[in-house]
Amino acid sequence: MGTTVYAPGKLILAGEWAILEPHNKGIVMAIAGGITARIAPAAHYRFTSPTINLYDALGTFTNQHLTLTPSISAAHFIHRAAEITLQYLTSLGIPLHPFSLVLDSPSYPHFSSQKIGFGSSASCVVAVVRAILAHHEHHAHNHLLIFKLAYLAHYKEQQHMGSGMDIAAATWGQTLIYQRPDPVWLTSQISTEQSLDTLINQPWPLLYVEPFTLPANLHIIAGFVGTSAHTPTLITHVNTFKRNNPTYYLSLCQENAVSVEQLIKGIQHNNYAEIHHAITHQRETLKKLSDACSGVLEIPALTHLIELATTYGAAAKFSGAGGGDCGIAVSNDLAITDALSHAWYHAHISPVPCTIIRI
C-alpha cells in the first residue's frame, strides 16, 4: 500500500520584492498543476522524478544526513526536503521506515524544458515533506508543520534567500495574505543547532498566513514571455541597489506595501476600480525598482505583455521576481481576458493554462 499527496503551484498577485522587508505583506494564489508525490514502503530509500531525469536514486540516512546515489544537481531540493523531514522525525524519537518516493509534474508539458515561474521547486519540497510525514503517519495535514519544514529546506538550499510565498501557497493550497518570518531570527536559531523539533514547535516571529477569498468575477490570466528568470541573479542586482540607495529602496518598498493594502481592501469589498488601481500602482512601483536595477526585473518582453493588457482595459504586472517567467493580467470581464489571451498569443507571449484554486 502506498500514499499519494499533492502540492499545487503558485502565482503571486502582489507584494513582490517588498515582501522581503519586515512587516510587509503579499498576496499569493495557489494554482492547479503542481507536484504529485507517491510514497510506498520499500527495503531502501529510493527516489525517482522523471521530470528531472532522476531514476531510482538510492538514499542512505546515517548520522542525521541523507546521501543520494547518484546525486544530481536537479535533485537538491528533493534531497534537502527529505533530509530535514527525516531529521525532524528522528528528533521526536519516531522510528523511520524506508520508502520509495516518486515525484511527477504532469502539468504544462509544453513548458517542460523551461522554468515558467509557478514555484515548482517549492511545490516539490512541500510534496516531499507531506509524503514522508504521511508515510510515518505523523501530522500529514498540519499545514503549519509542513510549511515550517518545507520553508527550512528551501531556505537552506537557497542560501537563506526567498520569501516563502511559494511554499505557503503549495502548503495551504489556496489564496493567502502572507508575511515572511523574521529571517534574522530564523538564521540565528539555525546557527544555535538546537533540536529541530524545538525550532519547529516554537512560534516564528513575524510569520503571518491568512486564507483570502478572491471575488468570483475577478479573472486572472498568466502569460509566459519565453525567458526563464534566474532569481539569484536578480537578488544580487536588487541587493546592490539596496546597499547603494537604502533610502530610495525602502521608499519603493513602502509604496509597494501601501498598494498591497489597497488591493486587499479592494478585494474584500469586491471593488474592481480599487483592485485595478492597486494592481496598476504595483506595476508602477515594480517598474521604478526595475529601472533602478538596470531594467533587469521588468524586461522588454514583460513590458510588452503589460502594455498589451492595458490596451485591452486590464491591469497587469509581472508575477514573481521578474526578469522573465510570467506576467499576469486582471479584469472583471471574461471577454477581456479571452481577447487578451489571443492578443498575447499573436505577440509570441504564451498564455499559460492556470486554474486558481478557490476554496
One Martini backbone bead per residue (centre of mass of N, CA, C, O) as a GRO file, in nm:
protein
  359
    1MET     BB    1   0.098   0.035   0.019
    2GLY     BB    2   0.012   0.372  -0.058
    3THR     BB    3   0.077   0.731  -0.108
    4THR     BB    4  -0.090   1.035  -0.219
    5VAL     BB    5   0.029   1.360  -0.297
    6TYR     BB    6  -0.018   1.730  -0.309
    7ALA     BB    7   0.127   2.029  -0.477
    8PRO     BB    8   0.087   2.333  -0.569
    9GLY     BB    9   0.111   2.616  -0.724
   10LYS     BB   10   0.202   2.963  -0.822
   11LEU     BB   11   0.081   3.308  -0.787
   12ILE     BB   12   0.162   3.641  -0.780
   13LEU     BB   13  -0.024   3.931  -0.713
   14ALA     BB   14   0.141   4.064  -0.457
   15GLY     BB   15   0.465   4.192  -0.311
   16GLU     BB   16   0.711   4.208  -0.453
   17TRP     BB   17   1.014   4.232  -0.266
   18ALA     BB   18   0.881   4.373  -0.016
   19ILE     BB   19   0.847   4.097   0.140
   20LEU     BB   20   1.155   4.101   0.244
   21GLU     BB   21   1.046   4.301   0.438
   22PRO     BB   22   0.945   4.385   0.728
   23HIS     BB   23   0.581   4.364   0.753
   24ASN     BB   24   0.531   4.273   0.468
   25LYS     BB   25   0.285   4.203   0.230
   26GLY     BB   26   0.120   3.939   0.043
   27ILE     BB   27  -0.021   3.783  -0.260
   28VAL     BB   28  -0.107   3.436  -0.297
   29MET     BB   29  -0.166   3.180  -0.546
   30ALA     BB   30  -0.313   2.884  -0.597
   31ILE     BB   31  -0.240   2.634  -0.848
   32ALA     BB   32  -0.310   2.419  -1.070
   33GLY     BB   33  -0.033   2.234  -1.116
   34GLY     BB   34   0.202   2.041  -0.976
   35ILE     BB   35   0.290   1.804  -0.732
   36THR     BB   36   0.334   1.453  -0.726
   37ALA     BB   37   0.335   1.206  -0.454
   38ARG     BB   38   0.467   0.872  -0.423
   39ILE     BB   39   0.440   0.648  -0.142
   40ALA     BB   40   0.629   0.353  -0.029
   41PRO     BB   41   0.727   0.080   0.086
   42ALA     BB   42   1.076  -0.021   0.152
   43ALA     BB   43   1.400  -0.140   0.183
   44HIS     BB   44   1.479   0.140   0.052
   45TYR     BB   45   1.578   0.436  -0.032
   46ARG     BB   46   1.382   0.589  -0.305
   47PHE     BB   47   1.431   0.806  -0.598
   48THR     BB   48   1.185   0.965  -0.826
   49SER     BB   49   1.207   1.199  -1.129
   50PRO     BB   50   1.129   1.245  -1.451
   51THR     BB   51   1.146   1.558  -1.484
   52ILE     BB   52   1.479   1.532  -1.382
   53ASN     BB   53   1.612   1.252  -1.440
   54LEU     BB   54   1.528   1.068  -1.184
   55TYR     BB   55   1.647   0.727  -1.113
   56ASP     BB   56   1.677   0.530  -0.858
   57ALA     BB   57   1.775   0.672  -0.604
   58LEU     BB   58   1.976   0.605  -0.339
   59GLY     BB   59   1.927   0.606   0.018
   60THR     BB   60   2.117   0.730   0.312
   61PHE     BB   61   2.054   0.738   0.669
   62THR     BB   62   2.323   0.899   0.850
   63ASN     BB   63   2.383   1.099   1.098
   64GLN     BB   64   2.154   1.305   0.980
   65HIS     BB   65   2.220   1.203   0.679
   66LEU     BB   66   2.157   1.230   0.331
   67THR     BB   67   2.232   0.996   0.070
   68LEU     BB   68   2.273   1.013  -0.285
   69THR     BB   69   2.251   0.746  -0.547
   70PRO     BB   70   2.269   0.948  -0.746
   71SER     BB   71   2.394   1.286  -0.769
   72ILE     BB   72   2.189   1.565  -0.859
   73SER     BB   73   2.128   1.895  -0.888
   74ALA     BB   74   1.807   1.872  -0.940
   75ALA     BB   75   1.778   1.711  -0.639
   76HIS     BB   76   1.828   1.907  -0.393
   77PHE     BB   77   1.539   1.960  -0.287
   78ILE     BB   78   1.468   1.671  -0.227
   79HIS     BB   79   1.699   1.609  -0.039
   80ARG     BB   80   1.647   1.833   0.176
   81ALA     BB   81   1.352   1.760   0.250
   82ALA     BB   82   1.407   1.471   0.342
   83GLU     BB   83   1.621   1.524   0.556
   84ILE     BB   84   1.458   1.715   0.744
   85THR     BB   85   1.223   1.521   0.799
   86LEU     BB   86   1.395   1.295   0.923
   87GLN     BB   87   1.514   1.467   1.148
   88TYR     BB   88   1.248   1.535   1.285
   89LEU     BB   89   1.154   1.248   1.350
   90THR     BB   90   1.405   1.179   1.518
   91SER     BB   91   1.365   1.408   1.737
   92LEU     BB   92   1.089   1.242   1.830
   93GLY     BB   93   1.144   0.918   1.814
   94ILE     BB   94   1.070   0.819   1.530
   95PRO     BB   95   1.054   0.562   1.344
   96LEU     BB   96   1.201   0.459   1.053
   97HIS     BB   97   1.075   0.415   0.706
   98PRO     BB   98   1.134   0.303   0.428
   99PHE     BB   99   1.120   0.433   0.079
  100SER     BB  100   0.929   0.510  -0.211
  101LEU     BB  101   0.977   0.802  -0.427
  102VAL     BB  102   0.745   0.972  -0.651
  103LEU     BB  103   0.786   1.240  -0.881
  104ASP     BB  104   0.540   1.456  -1.046
  105SER     BB  105   0.478   1.679  -1.353
  106PRO     BB  106   0.210   1.695  -1.575
  107SER     BB  107   0.217   1.985  -1.619
  108TYR     BB  108   0.303   2.176  -1.875
  109PRO     BB  109   0.455   2.015  -2.120
  110HIS     BB  110   0.535   2.268  -2.317
  111PHE     BB  111   0.736   2.367  -2.051
  112SER     BB  112   0.938   2.139  -1.944
  113SER     BB  113   1.224   2.295  -2.029
  114GLN     BB  114   1.096   2.535  -1.848
  115LYS     BB  115   1.085   2.802  -1.645
  116ILE     BB  116   0.770   2.989  -1.539
  117GLY     BB  117   0.698   3.068  -1.221
  118PHE     BB  118   0.523   2.829  -1.034
  119GLY     BB  119   0.693   2.686  -0.798
  120SER     BB  120   0.826   2.390  -0.825
  121SER     BB  121   1.026   2.368  -0.587
  122ALA     BB  122   0.817   2.415  -0.365
  123SER     BB  123   0.623   2.187  -0.437
  124CYS     BB  124   0.831   1.963  -0.401
  125VAL     BB  125   0.897   2.008  -0.102
  126VAL     BB  126   0.608   1.974   0.006
  127ALA     BB  127   0.557   1.689  -0.105
  128VAL     BB  128   0.783   1.548   0.049
  129VAL     BB  129   0.698   1.617   0.334
  130ARG     BB  130   0.409   1.507   0.324
  131ALA     BB  131   0.480   1.213   0.245
  132ILE     BB  132   0.664   1.139   0.488
  133LEU     BB  133   0.456   1.195   0.706
  134ALA     BB  134   0.243   0.995   0.601
  135HIS     BB  135   0.423   0.740   0.617
  136HIS     BB  136   0.447   0.807   0.949
  137GLU     BB  137   0.182   0.915   1.070
  138HIS     BB  138   0.254   1.255   1.085
  139HIS     BB  139   0.087   1.530   1.042
  140ALA     BB  140  -0.009   1.558   0.718
  141HIS     BB  141  -0.232   1.816   0.793
  142ASN     BB  142  -0.015   2.020   0.902
  143HIS     BB  143   0.052   2.315   0.778
  144LEU     BB  144   0.267   2.444   0.965
  145LEU     BB  145   0.464   2.209   0.965
  146ILE     BB  146   0.510   2.187   0.664
  147PHE     BB  147   0.605   2.472   0.617
  148LYS     BB  148   0.855   2.475   0.804
  149LEU     BB  149   1.007   2.243   0.672
  150ALA     BB  150   1.004   2.356   0.382
  151TYR     BB  151   1.132   2.628   0.443
  152LEU     BB  152   1.401   2.521   0.548
  153ALA     BB  153   1.484   2.373   0.293
  154HIS     BB  154   1.474   2.618   0.103
  155TYR     BB  155   1.647   2.815   0.268
  156LYS     BB  156   1.908   2.644   0.262
  157GLU     BB  157   1.927   2.595  -0.051
  158GLN     BB  158   1.909   2.934  -0.095
  159GLN     BB  159   2.083   3.088   0.109
  160HIS     BB  160   1.843   3.260   0.255
  161MET     BB  161   1.642   3.292   0.030
  162GLY     BB  162   1.340   3.417   0.014
  163SER     BB  163   0.992   3.424   0.126
  164GLY     BB  164   0.768   3.165   0.100
  165MET     BB  165   0.511   3.198  -0.077
  166ASP     BB  166   0.525   2.927  -0.234
  167ILE     BB  167   0.510   2.745   0.012
  168ALA     BB  168   0.234   2.839   0.116
  169ALA     BB  169   0.064   2.768  -0.134
  170ALA     BB  170   0.145   2.460  -0.137
  171THR     BB  171   0.027   2.404   0.150
  172TRP     BB  172  -0.274   2.541   0.155
  173GLY     BB  173  -0.417   2.568  -0.135
  174GLN     BB  174  -0.448   2.896  -0.149
  175THR     BB  175  -0.529   3.202  -0.096
  176LEU     BB  176  -0.294   3.452   0.042
  177ILE     BB  177  -0.188   3.620   0.319
  178TYR     BB  178   0.161   3.723   0.348
  179GLN     BB  179   0.433   3.681   0.597
  180ARG     BB  180   0.743   3.663   0.669
  181PRO     BB  181   0.976   3.553   0.848
  182ASP     BB  182   1.236   3.623   1.048
  183PRO     BB  183   1.553   3.592   0.923
  184VAL     BB  184   1.734   3.664   1.162
  185TRP     BB  185   1.612   3.473   1.366
  186LEU     BB  186   1.634   3.208   1.203
  187THR     BB  187   1.940   3.209   1.163
  188SER     BB  188   2.007   3.204   1.467
  189GLN     BB  189   1.862   2.937   1.529
  190ILE     BB  190   2.024   2.757   1.338
  191SER     BB  191   2.313   2.823   1.466
  192THR     BB  192   2.248   2.672   1.750
  193GLU     BB  193   2.164   2.370   1.704
  194GLN     BB  194   1.899   2.293   1.772
  195SER     BB  195   1.643   2.117   1.788
  196LEU     BB  196   1.407   2.070   1.549
  197ASP     BB  197   1.151   2.056   1.728
  198THR     BB  198   1.199   2.330   1.867
  199LEU     BB  199   1.194   2.511   1.614
  200ILE     BB  200   0.912   2.422   1.504
  201ASN     BB  201   0.728   2.456   1.787
  202GLN     BB  202   0.778   2.748   1.770
  203PRO     BB  203   0.736   3.058   1.726
  204TRP     BB  204   0.741   3.276   1.437
  205PRO     BB  205   0.841   3.566   1.376
  206LEU     BB  206   0.607   3.744   1.156
  207LEU     BB  207   0.440   3.520   1.083
  208TYR     BB  208   0.182   3.525   0.814
  209VAL     BB  209  -0.141   3.350   0.763
  210GLU     BB  210  -0.421   3.419   0.530
  211PRO     BB  211  -0.696   3.339   0.413
  212PHE     BB  212  -0.823   3.429   0.072
  213THR     BB  213  -1.091   3.572  -0.107
  214LEU     BB  214  -1.187   3.575  -0.430
  215PRO     BB  215  -1.362   3.697  -0.662
  216ALA     BB  216  -1.549   3.544  -0.904
  217ASN     BB  217  -1.515   3.812  -1.111
  218LEU     BB  218  -1.203   3.754  -1.106
  219HIS     BB  219  -0.976   3.772  -1.375
  220ILE     BB  220  -0.685   3.555  -1.429
  221ILE     BB  221  -0.388   3.581  -1.627
  222ALA     BB  222  -0.116   3.413  -1.793
  223GLY     BB  223   0.222   3.494  -1.928
  224PHE     BB  224   0.479   3.369  -2.127
  225VAL     BB  225   0.793   3.520  -2.251
  226GLY     BB  226   1.037   3.284  -2.298
  227THR     BB  227   1.187   3.356  -2.019
  228SER     BB  228   1.395   3.254  -1.768
  229ALA     BB  229   1.448   3.314  -1.451
  230HIS     BB  230   1.727   3.427  -1.230
  231THR     BB  231   1.696   3.496  -0.912
  232PRO     BB  232   1.985   3.536  -0.789
  233THR     BB  233   2.059   3.765  -0.986
  234LEU     BB  234   1.835   3.960  -0.902
  235ILE     BB  235   1.916   3.982  -0.604
  236THR     BB  236   2.188   4.112  -0.657
  237HIS     BB  237   2.079   4.371  -0.783
  238VAL     BB  238   1.894   4.460  -0.548
  239ASN     BB  239   2.113   4.462  -0.324
  240THR     BB  240   2.287   4.678  -0.455
  241PHE     BB  241   2.075   4.899  -0.449
  242LYS     BB  242   2.018   4.890  -0.146
  243ARG     BB  243   2.310   4.959  -0.055
  244ASN     BB  244   2.332   5.239  -0.232
  245ASN     BB  245   1.988   5.302  -0.185
  246PRO     BB  246   1.815   5.280   0.091
  247THR     BB  247   1.595   5.500   0.082
  248TYR     BB  248   1.468   5.438  -0.193
  249TYR     BB  249   1.410   5.143  -0.147
  250LEU     BB  250   1.215   5.180   0.100
  251SER     BB  251   1.011   5.357  -0.053
  252LEU     BB  252   0.926   5.138  -0.254
  253CYS     BB  253   0.830   4.933  -0.045
  254GLN     BB  254   0.610   5.118   0.071
  255GLU     BB  255   0.448   5.149  -0.185
  256ASN     BB  256   0.391   4.852  -0.219
  257ALA     BB  257   0.247   4.807   0.056
  258VAL     BB  258   0.013   5.002   0.004
  259SER     BB  259  -0.102   4.853  -0.249
  260VAL     BB  260  -0.167   4.592  -0.101
  261GLU     BB  261  -0.376   4.712   0.094
  262GLN     BB  262  -0.561   4.814  -0.132
  263LEU     BB  263  -0.616   4.536  -0.255
  264ILE     BB  264  -0.743   4.403  -0.012
  265LYS     BB  265  -0.983   4.599   0.004
  266GLY     BB  266  -1.091   4.560  -0.283
  267ILE     BB  267  -1.152   4.257  -0.248
  268GLN     BB  268  -1.335   4.269   0.003
  269HIS     BB  269  -1.538   4.479  -0.170
  270ASN     BB  270  -1.553   4.426  -0.472
  271ASN     BB  271  -1.358   4.664  -0.606
  272TYR     BB  272  -1.241   4.707  -0.914
  273ALA     BB  273  -1.119   4.989  -0.921
  274GLU     BB  274  -0.929   4.934  -0.681
  275ILE     BB  275  -0.785   4.692  -0.801
  276HIS     BB  276  -0.675   4.826  -1.058
  277HIS     BB  277  -0.515   5.045  -0.912
  278ALA     BB  278  -0.331   4.859  -0.741
  279ILE     BB  279  -0.197   4.703  -0.971
  280THR     BB  280  -0.087   4.950  -1.117
  281HIS     BB  281   0.084   5.045  -0.877
  282GLN     BB  282   0.260   4.798  -0.862
  283ARG     BB  283   0.387   4.830  -1.139
  284GLU     BB  284   0.514   5.108  -1.097
  285THR     BB  285   0.699   5.023  -0.864
  286LEU     BB  286   0.847   4.790  -1.011
  287LYS     BB  287   0.958   4.972  -1.236
  288LYS     BB  288   1.135   5.146  -1.057
  289LEU     BB  289   1.306   4.914  -0.955
  290SER     BB  290   1.406   4.821  -1.229
  291ASP     BB  291   1.541   5.087  -1.317
  292ALA     BB  292   1.742   5.078  -1.064
  293CYS     BB  293   1.830   4.770  -1.196
  294SER     BB  294   1.875   4.794  -1.514
  295GLY     BB  295   1.605   4.634  -1.614
  296VAL     BB  296   1.588   4.320  -1.492
  297LEU     BB  297   1.279   4.283  -1.428
  298GLU     BB  298   1.135   4.463  -1.653
  299ILE     BB  299   1.140   4.340  -1.930
  300PRO     BB  300   1.041   4.394  -2.249
  301ALA     BB  301   0.841   4.152  -2.258
  302LEU     BB  302   0.679   4.248  -2.008
  303THR     BB  303   0.601   4.523  -2.112
  304HIS     BB  304   0.437   4.417  -2.350
  305LEU     BB  305   0.232   4.259  -2.187
  306ILE     BB  306   0.124   4.502  -2.024
  307GLU     BB  307   0.044   4.693  -2.261
  308LEU     BB  308  -0.161   4.505  -2.386
  309ALA     BB  309  -0.349   4.486  -2.143
  310THR     BB  310  -0.413   4.791  -2.129
  311THR     BB  311  -0.557   4.810  -2.411
  312TYR     BB  312  -0.791   4.604  -2.284
  313GLY     BB  313  -0.837   4.706  -1.965
  314ALA     BB  314  -0.622   4.584  -1.800
  315ALA     BB  315  -0.435   4.473  -1.528
  316ALA     BB  316  -0.067   4.472  -1.497
  317LYS     BB  317   0.214   4.238  -1.426
  318PHE     BB  318   0.451   4.096  -1.277
  319SER     BB  319   0.527   3.757  -1.154
  320GLY     BB  320   0.746   3.786  -0.916
  321ALA     BB  321   1.078   3.863  -0.982
  322GLY     BB  322   1.123   3.854  -1.275
  323GLY     BB  323   1.323   3.843  -1.576
  324GLY     BB  324   1.060   3.682  -1.660
  325ASP     BB  325   0.838   3.453  -1.718
  326CYS     BB  326   0.554   3.597  -1.570
  327GLY     BB  327   0.254   3.752  -1.640
  328ILE     BB  328  -0.032   3.947  -1.533
  329ALA     BB  329  -0.396   3.968  -1.563
  330VAL     BB  330  -0.676   4.188  -1.474
  331SER     BB  331  -1.037   4.124  -1.462
  332ASN     BB  332  -1.413   4.163  -1.481
  333ASP     BB  333  -1.386   4.043  -1.789
  334LEU     BB  334  -1.382   3.765  -1.979
  335ALA     BB  335  -1.357   3.891  -2.263
  336ILE     BB  336  -1.090   4.033  -2.211
  337THR     BB  337  -0.910   3.787  -2.140
  338ASP     BB  338  -0.961   3.636  -2.403
  339ALA     BB  339  -0.853   3.853  -2.597
  340LEU     BB  340  -0.574   3.877  -2.466
  341SER     BB  341  -0.478   3.589  -2.510
  342HIS     BB  342  -0.471   3.619  -2.820
  343ALA     BB  343  -0.278   3.860  -2.832
  344TRP     BB  344  -0.040   3.726  -2.699
  345TYR     BB  345  -0.001   3.496  -2.897
  346HIS     BB  346   0.055   3.693  -3.147
  347ALA     BB  347   0.309   3.812  -2.956
  348HIS     BB  348   0.468   3.560  -2.830
  349ILE     BB  349   0.276   3.499  -2.585
  350SER     BB  350   0.214   3.248  -2.350
  351PRO     BB  351  -0.059   3.116  -2.252
  352VAL     BB  352  -0.131   2.992  -1.924
  353PRO     BB  353  -0.267   2.739  -1.778
  354CYS     BB  354  -0.466   2.859  -1.491
  355THR     BB  355  -0.603   2.739  -1.186
  356ILE     BB  356  -0.754   2.878  -0.937
  357ILE     BB  357  -0.778   2.806  -0.605
  358ARG     BB  358  -1.108   2.789  -0.475
  359ILE     BB  359  -1.249   2.799  -0.125
   0.00000   0.00000   0.00000
